[in-house]
Amino acid sequence: MIMICERCYGRISDGEEVVRLAHIAEALPDGSMTWWYSYTHPAGAATCGATVLSGKEGPDTGEWNPARGIGGGRA
């Protein structure tokens, strides 16, 4: 099976460390569940091509658009 990292979309090689994430695909009438699995490189892995932000650095959200407003103050 070919595993693709959900963060960097790079291939995860056989024997390489991997983090497996489980997602509920559906709940069946008998109470059992069907699971979907996804995979990522471990945090900080040199092989992961995803950009990792430091704890002090937030994502670039761009400029605020005043037309979006907040709650009752929408334009």
NORZI-V762877 format. One record per pair of residues at least 6 apart in sequence whose ideal C-beta (glycine too) atoms are under 7 Angstrom apart, sorted by the first residue. I is the first residue (numbers start at 1). J is the second residue. If there is no record, write none. Layout:
BEGIN
I | J
I | J
END
This chain:
BEGIN
2 | 11
3 | 12
3 | 18
3 | 39
4 | 11
4 | 12
5 | 12
5 | 39
5 | 40
5 | 41
5 | 48
6 | 38
6 | 39
6 | 40
7 | 40
7 | 41
7 | 48
7 | 50
8 | 41
8 | 48
8 | 49
8 | 50
10 | 48
10 | 49
12 | 18
12 | 39
12 | 41
16 | 47
17 | 42
17 | 45
18 | 39
19 | 39
19 | 40
19 | 42
20 | 37
20 | 39
21 | 37
21 | 38
21 | 40
22 | 35
22 | 37
23 | 35
23 | 36
23 | 38
24 | 33
24 | 35
25 | 34
25 | 35
25 | 36
26 | 34
27 | 33
28 | 34
41 | 47
41 | 48
44 | 52
53 | 59
67 | 75
69 | 75
END
